[in-house]
Amino acid sequence: MTSKVTEESLGYEQARDELIEVVRRLEAGGTTLEESLALWERGEELAKVCRRWLDGARARLDAALAEEEDEGSAVEAGGDGE
């Protein structure tokens, strides 16, 4: 339904908003089996995009926190000898 390029170019908010719309349409019903399957597949793709964004954000936070912790340890180790 969607190319890899389009998936990769979606920002988190765009993917999340489209996923919300897909869920709304599925919950509302009134679609054919084929349409429902296509919506479900699109929802799965969008959920993966969101998960990749969230995983990337978590990795960035973990790296920033580790860097901050390392800097704090270096200051504490170097500051006691004076």
C-alpha positions as CSV (number, residue, x, y, z in Angstrom):
1,M,0.0,0.0,0.0
2,T,2.9,2.4,0.8
3,S,6.4,2.4,-0.4
4,K,9.4,2.1,1.9
5,V,10.5,5.7,0.9
6,T,7.1,7.1,2.1
7,E,7.4,5.2,5.4
8,E,10.9,6.4,6.1
9,S,9.9,10.0,5.3
10,L,7.0,10.0,7.8
11,G,7.7,11.8,11.0
12,Y,6.5,10.4,14.3
13,E,3.5,12.8,14.6
14,Q,2.4,12.1,11.0
15,A,2.6,8.4,11.4
16,R,0.8,8.6,14.8
17,D,-2.0,10.8,13.4
18,E,-2.5,8.5,10.4
19,L,-2.5,5.5,12.7
20,I,-5.2,7.1,14.8
21,E,-7.3,7.7,11.7
22,V,-6.8,4.1,10.6
23,V,-8.0,2.8,14.0
24,R,-11.0,5.1,13.9
25,R,-12.0,3.8,10.5
26,L,-11.6,0.2,11.5
27,E,-13.6,0.7,14.7
28,A,-16.4,2.6,12.9
29,G,-16.9,-0.4,10.6
30,G,-18.8,-0.2,7.3
31,T,-15.8,-1.3,5.2
32,T,-15.5,-4.4,3.1
33,L,-13.2,-7.2,4.2
34,E,-10.7,-6.2,1.6
35,E,-10.7,-2.6,2.8
36,S,-10.5,-3.6,6.4
37,L,-7.4,-5.8,5.6
38,A,-5.8,-3.0,3.8
39,L,-6.4,-0.7,6.7
40,W,-5.1,-3.2,9.2
41,E,-1.9,-3.7,7.1
42,R,-1.4,0.1,6.9
43,G,-1.9,0.3,10.6
44,E,0.8,-2.3,11.2
45,E,3.2,-0.3,8.9
46,L,2.4,2.9,10.8
47,A,2.9,1.2,14.2
48,K,6.4,0.1,13.0
49,V,7.3,3.6,12.0
50,C,6.2,4.9,15.3
51,R,8.1,2.2,17.2
52,R,11.3,3.1,15.2
53,W,10.9,6.7,16.1
54,L,10.3,5.9,19.8
55,D,13.2,3.5,19.9
56,G,15.5,6.1,18.3
57,A,14.3,8.7,20.9
58,R,15.0,6.3,23.7
59,A,18.5,5.6,22.4
60,R,19.2,9.3,22.2
61,L,18.0,9.8,25.7
62,D,20.0,6.9,27.1
63,A,23.1,8.2,25.3
64,A,22.6,11.7,26.7
65,L,22.1,10.4,30.2
66,A,25.1,8.2,30.0
67,E,27.2,11.1,28.7
68,E,26.0,13.3,31.6
69,E,26.7,10.5,34.1
70,D,30.2,10.1,32.7
71,E,30.9,13.8,32.9
72,G,29.7,13.9,36.5
73,S,31.9,11.0,37.4
74,A,34.9,12.7,35.9
75,V,34.3,15.9,37.8
76,E,33.9,14.1,41.1
77,A,37.1,12.0,40.5
78,G,39.1,15.1,39.5
79,G,37.8,17.5,42.1
80,D,38.7,15.6,45.3
81,G,42.5,15.8,44.9
82,E,43.0,19.5,45.6
